[in-house]
Amino acid sequence: MSVATPEVTPEQAPDGKQQARPVHLELPPSAAPTQAPQAKPRRRVSIRLIVLPLVLLALGAAAWYGYNTYRDGQLFVSTDNAQLTGQLVQVGSMNPGRVEAVLPNIGSTVRKGDVIARVALPSQVGTTQSGQPRMDFLGPNDTQVEVRSPLDGVVVTNPAAVGATVAAGQPIVTIVDPSQLWVNANIEETSVGRLRVGQPVTVHVDALGADVPGKIEAITPATAGMTSILPPSNASGNFTKVIQLVPVRISVNLGKQPLLLGANVEVKIRTAE
C-alpha cells in the first residue's frame, strides 16, 4: 500500500531553487489499517407470533371448561356432602350380669348364631332387710348365658369390656351387615325436584380412591334440619334465608372392598338421558 508522506527529496526547479518532491513509501501488510467486520442483521421475532397462539389456547381451554360445566349442570346433580353408612346392630344380654368373655375382635366376621360373648349371672346370697334378694358373683356356681349374633356381619365396636357389669339389653358387641350399606347424601332443596327414585348414581369413595355404582333408593320428605335434635326456629324479626339440605339414600355395593363406615364420598346423580 502506498502512502504519501511530507518527507521529500530535493529536486532542481527551473529557476534554480530546490523543490520538494513527494516520496511514496510502501508499508508492510501488517501495518495497513483494517476495516471492522460488519455485524450480521438479527432476525426479530414478532411478539404477535408468541402471544396470539397463547391467547387462542387460553380461550379454547376456557370455552371447553365452560361447556363441560354447563353440560354437567344440565345432566347431573352432584355433591360432596355425603357419607357411607349402614345399620348398626347393638347386641347384648337379655339378663344383667358380668361380662366373662368377648370372643370376636373388632373387624372380625361373624355368622348368625355364633357365640360372641358370655355373661355370668349373679347368684342369690341372701336377702336385704326389706326382703329383697341380695345378689353377688360367687364364681363356678354362677349361671352363664351365651350371647349369640342375630345376623351375618362384621364387628364394628366392643362397647363392654371383659369384667364389666352390664344391665339387661346393654350393648356388648356392635355388628353391621356389609351387604346393607348405603350413602346418605345431602342435596340442596333447589335440586331435589330433579331427583327420582331409581336414578343411577356414580359414587366416588375417597378412602378407596375408586368409583362404585349406585342408585337412589329414597328421598326424605323432610329437610335435615327438621330431623336434627334441635330443629332451627326463627324467633326474631331478623331472618336470613339459607338453602336447606334434603337427605337422599343411595344404595351401593362395595363387593369385596374393605368396609369403612362414615367415609366421605362424592355422588354424581344422572337426572337426564
VOKE-13644 format. One record per residue (C-alpha): z, y, x; residue in one letter; residue number from 1. Coordinates in steps of 0.5 Angstrom, whole numbers, padded with zeros to 4 digits. Layout:
BEGIN
REC, up, north, east, code, pos
REC, Z, Y, X, A, NUM
...
***
This chain:
BEGIN
REC, up, north, east, code, pos
REC, 0000, 0000, 0000, M, 1
REC, -0002, 0007, 0003, S, 2
REC, 0003, 0013, 0002, V, 3
REC, 0001, 0020, 0005, A, 4
REC, 0007, 0023, 0009, T, 5
REC, 0008, 0030, 0011, P, 6
REC, 0007, 0027, 0019, E, 7
REC, 0001, 0029, 0021, V, 8
REC, -0003, 0029, 0027, T, 9
REC, -0006, 0035, 0030, P, 10
REC, -0014, 0037, 0029, E, 11
REC, -0018, 0042, 0032, Q, 12
REC, -0020, 0047, 0027, A, 13
REC, -0027, 0051, 0028, P, 14
REC, -0023, 0057, 0029, D, 15
REC, -0019, 0054, 0035, G, 16
REC, -0013, 0053, 0031, K, 17
REC, -0010, 0046, 0030, Q, 18
REC, -0009, 0044, 0023, Q, 19
REC, -0005, 0038, 0021, A, 20
REC, -0009, 0032, 0018, R, 21
REC, -0005, 0027, 0014, P, 22
REC, -0004, 0020, 0016, V, 23
REC, -0004, 0014, 0012, H, 24
REC, 0002, 0009, 0013, L, 25
REC, 0002, 0002, 0011, E, 26
REC, 0008, 0000, 0008, L, 27
REC, 0010, -0008, 0008, P, 28
REC, 0010, -0011, 0001, P, 29
REC, 0018, -0012, 0001, S, 30
REC, 0018, -0004, 0001, A, 31
REC, 0014, -0003, -0004, A, 32
REC, 0017, -0001, -0011, P, 33
REC, 0017, -0006, -0016, T, 34
REC, 0017, -0005, -0024, Q, 35
REC, 0023, -0008, -0028, A, 36
REC, 0020, -0014, -0033, P, 37
REC, 0019, -0012, -0040, Q, 38
REC, 0024, -0015, -0045, A, 39
REC, 0021, -0020, -0050, K, 40
REC, 0022, -0017, -0057, P, 41
REC, 0028, -0020, -0061, R, 42
REC, 0026, -0023, -0068, R, 43
REC, 0030, -0020, -0073, R, 44
REC, 0032, -0025, -0079, V, 45
REC, 0033, -0021, -0085, S, 46
REC, 0039, -0021, -0089, I, 47
REC, 0036, -0023, -0095, R, 48
REC, 0034, -0030, -0093, L, 49
REC, 0041, -0032, -0092, I, 50
REC, 0044, -0028, -0098, V, 51
REC, 0039, -0030, -0103, L, 52
REC, 0040, -0037, -0103, P, 53
REC, 0048, -0037, -0103, L, 54
REC, 0048, -0033, -0109, V, 55
REC, 0043, -0037, -0112, L, 56
REC, 0047, -0043, -0110, L, 57
REC, 0054, -0040, -0113, A, 58
REC, 0050, -0038, -0120, L, 59
REC, 0048, -0045, -0120, G, 60
REC, 0055, -0048, -0119, A, 61
REC, 0058, -0043, -0124, A, 62
REC, 0053, -0045, -0129, A, 63
REC, 0054, -0052, -0128, W, 64
REC, 0061, -0052, -0129, Y, 65
REC, 0061, -0047, -0135, G, 66
REC, 0056, -0052, -0138, Y, 67
REC, 0061, -0058, -0137, N, 68
REC, 0067, -0054, -0139, T, 69
REC, 0063, -0053, -0146, Y, 70
REC, 0061, -0060, -0147, R, 71
REC, 0068, -0063, -0146, D, 72
REC, 0071, -0058, -0150, G, 73
REC, 0066, -0060, -0156, Q, 74
REC, 0066, -0067, -0155, L, 75
REC, 0073, -0069, -0152, F, 76
REC, 0081, -0067, -0154, V, 77
REC, 0085, -0067, -0147, S, 78
REC, 0092, -0066, -0145, T, 79
REC, 0096, -0068, -0139, D, 80
REC, 0103, -0067, -0143, N, 81
REC, 0103, -0075, -0144, A, 82
REC, 0108, -0081, -0142, Q, 83
REC, 0107, -0088, -0142, L, 84
REC, 0113, -0091, -0146, T, 85
REC, 0115, -0097, -0150, G, 86
REC, 0120, -0100, -0155, Q, 87
REC, 0127, -0101, -0151, L, 88
REC, 0131, -0107, -0154, V, 89
REC, 0138, -0107, -0152, Q, 90
REC, 0141, -0114, -0152, V, 91
REC, 0149, -0115, -0153, G, 92
REC, 0154, -0120, -0155, S, 93
REC, 0156, -0121, -0162, M, 94
REC, 0163, -0121, -0160, N, 95
REC, 0168, -0117, -0156, P, 96
REC, 0170, -0120, -0149, G, 97
REC, 0169, -0119, -0142, R, 98
REC, 0162, -0120, -0138, V, 99
REC, 0162, -0126, -0134, E, 100
REC, 0155, -0126, -0131, A, 101
REC, 0149, -0123, -0132, V, 102
REC, 0143, -0127, -0130, L, 103
REC, 0137, -0123, -0129, P, 104
REC, 0136, -0118, -0125, N, 105
REC, 0132, -0111, -0126, I, 106
REC, 0125, -0112, -0126, G, 107
REC, 0125, -0120, -0128, S, 108
REC, 0121, -0123, -0133, T, 109
REC, 0125, -0127, -0139, V, 110
REC, 0123, -0131, -0144, R, 111
REC, 0125, -0131, -0152, K, 112
REC, 0131, -0136, -0152, G, 113
REC, 0133, -0135, -0144, D, 114
REC, 0140, -0134, -0143, V, 115
REC, 0141, -0127, -0140, I, 116
REC, 0149, -0126, -0140, A, 117
REC, 0155, -0130, -0141, R, 118
REC, 0161, -0126, -0144, V, 119
REC, 0168, -0129, -0144, A, 120
REC, 0172, -0128, -0151, L, 121
REC, 0180, -0127, -0150, P, 122
REC, 0185, -0132, -0153, S, 123
REC, 0191, -0130, -0157, Q, 124
REC, 0197, -0130, -0153, V, 125
REC, 0202, -0127, -0158, G, 126
REC, 0203, -0122, -0164, T, 127
REC, 0205, -0115, -0164, T, 128
REC, 0211, -0112, -0167, Q, 129
REC, 0206, -0110, -0173, S, 130
REC, 0204, -0117, -0174, G, 131
REC, 0197, -0116, -0171, Q, 132
REC, 0195, -0122, -0166, P, 133
REC, 0195, -0120, -0158, R, 134
REC, 0189, -0122, -0154, M, 135
REC, 0188, -0123, -0147, D, 136
REC, 0184, -0127, -0142, F, 137
REC, 0187, -0133, -0139, L, 138
REC, 0181, -0136, -0135, G, 139
REC, 0179, -0143, -0137, P, 140
REC, 0182, -0143, -0144, N, 141
REC, 0178, -0137, -0146, D, 142
REC, 0172, -0139, -0150, T, 143
REC, 0165, -0137, -0147, Q, 144
REC, 0159, -0134, -0151, V, 145
REC, 0152, -0134, -0149, E, 146
REC, 0147, -0128, -0150, V, 147
REC, 0140, -0130, -0151, R, 148
REC, 0134, -0126, -0150, S, 149
REC, 0131, -0124, -0157, P, 150
REC, 0124, -0124, -0154, L, 151
REC, 0119, -0124, -0148, D, 152
REC, 0119, -0118, -0144, G, 153
REC, 0122, -0115, -0137, V, 154
REC, 0129, -0113, -0136, V, 155
REC, 0129, -0105, -0135, V, 156
REC, 0136, -0104, -0134, T, 157
REC, 0143, -0107, -0134, N, 158
REC, 0148, -0103, -0137, P, 159
REC, 0154, -0107, -0137, A, 160
REC, 0156, -0110, -0130, A, 161
REC, 0160, -0116, -0129, V, 162
REC, 0167, -0116, -0130, G, 163
REC, 0166, -0110, -0135, A, 164
REC, 0170, -0111, -0142, T, 165
REC, 0164, -0110, -0148, V, 166
REC, 0165, -0108, -0155, A, 167
REC, 0161, -0112, -0160, A, 168
REC, 0154, -0110, -0160, G, 169
REC, 0155, -0106, -0154, Q, 170
REC, 0148, -0107, -0149, P, 171
REC, 0149, -0111, -0143, I, 172
REC, 0141, -0112, -0142, V, 173
REC, 0135, -0108, -0144, T, 174
REC, 0129, -0111, -0145, I, 175
REC, 0122, -0108, -0146, V, 176
REC, 0116, -0112, -0148, D, 177
REC, 0110, -0110, -0143, P, 178
REC, 0105, -0112, -0149, S, 179
REC, 0107, -0107, -0153, Q, 180
REC, 0106, -0101, -0149, L, 181
REC, 0103, -0094, -0152, W, 182
REC, 0102, -0087, -0150, V, 183
REC, 0106, -0081, -0153, N, 184
REC, 0101, -0075, -0152, A, 185
REC, 0103, -0068, -0155, N, 186
REC, 0097, -0065, -0158, I, 187
REC, 0096, -0058, -0160, E, 188
REC, 0096, -0056, -0167, E, 189
REC, 0090, -0053, -0167, T, 190
REC, 0086, -0059, -0164, S, 191
REC, 0090, -0064, -0169, V, 192
REC, 0085, -0063, -0174, G, 193
REC, 0079, -0066, -0170, R, 194
REC, 0083, -0073, -0169, L, 195
REC, 0082, -0079, -0173, R, 196
REC, 0086, -0086, -0172, V, 197
REC, 0081, -0091, -0168, G, 198
REC, 0078, -0086, -0164, Q, 199
REC, 0077, -0088, -0157, P, 200
REC, 0081, -0085, -0151, V, 201
REC, 0081, -0085, -0144, T, 202
REC, 0088, -0086, -0141, V, 203
REC, 0089, -0084, -0133, H, 204
REC, 0096, -0087, -0131, V, 205
REC, 0098, -0082, -0125, D, 206
REC, 0102, -0088, -0122, A, 207
REC, 0097, -0093, -0121, L, 208
REC, 0091, -0088, -0120, G, 209
REC, 0087, -0092, -0125, A, 210
REC, 0084, -0091, -0132, D, 211
REC, 0085, -0095, -0138, V, 212
REC, 0082, -0095, -0144, P, 213
REC, 0086, -0094, -0151, G, 214
REC, 0085, -0092, -0158, K, 215
REC, 0089, -0087, -0163, I, 216
REC, 0094, -0091, -0167, E, 217
REC, 0098, -0086, -0171, A, 218
REC, 0098, -0078, -0172, I, 219
REC, 0105, -0076, -0173, T, 220
REC, 0105, -0072, -0179, P, 221
REC, 0110, -0067, -0176, A, 222
REC, 0111, -0063, -0170, T, 223
REC, 0115, -0065, -0164, A, 224
REC, 0120, -0059, -0166, G, 225
REC, 0122, -0062, -0172, M, 226
REC, 0124, -0069, -0170, T, 227
REC, 0128, -0066, -0164, S, 228
REC, 0135, -0066, -0164, I, 229
REC, 0136, -0058, -0165, L, 230
REC, 0130, -0056, -0169, P, 231
REC, 0128, -0049, -0168, P, 232
REC, 0130, -0044, -0173, S, 233
REC, 0128, -0036, -0173, N, 234
REC, 0134, -0033, -0176, A, 235
REC, 0132, -0026, -0174, S, 236
REC, 0127, -0021, -0176, G, 237
REC, 0123, -0022, -0169, N, 238
REC, 0118, -0027, -0169, F, 239
REC, 0113, -0030, -0163, T, 240
REC, 0108, -0035, -0165, K, 241
REC, 0108, -0041, -0161, V, 242
REC, 0103, -0046, -0161, I, 243
REC, 0106, -0053, -0164, Q, 244
REC, 0105, -0060, -0161, L, 245
REC, 0104, -0066, -0165, V, 246
REC, 0106, -0073, -0162, P, 247
REC, 0100, -0078, -0162, V, 248
REC, 0101, -0085, -0161, R, 249
REC, 0095, -0088, -0157, I, 250
REC, 0095, -0096, -0155, S, 251
REC, 0094, -0098, -0148, V, 252
REC, 0093, -0105, -0145, N, 253
REC, 0095, -0105, -0138, L, 254
REC, 0094, -0112, -0137, G, 255
REC, 0097, -0115, -0130, K, 256
REC, 0098, -0108, -0127, Q, 257
REC, 0105, -0106, -0126, P, 258
REC, 0110, -0103, -0131, L, 259
REC, 0112, -0096, -0131, L, 260
REC, 0115, -0093, -0137, L, 261
REC, 0116, -0086, -0137, G, 262
REC, 0110, -0085, -0132, A, 263
REC, 0106, -0079, -0133, N, 264
REC, 0099, -0080, -0136, V, 265
REC, 0093, -0076, -0138, E, 266
REC, 0089, -0077, -0144, V, 267
REC, 0082, -0075, -0146, K, 268
REC, 0080, -0077, -0153, I, 269
REC, 0073, -0077, -0155, R, 270
REC, 0072, -0074, -0162, T, 271
REC, 0065, -0073, -0163, A, 272
REC, 0059, -0078, -0162, E, 273
***
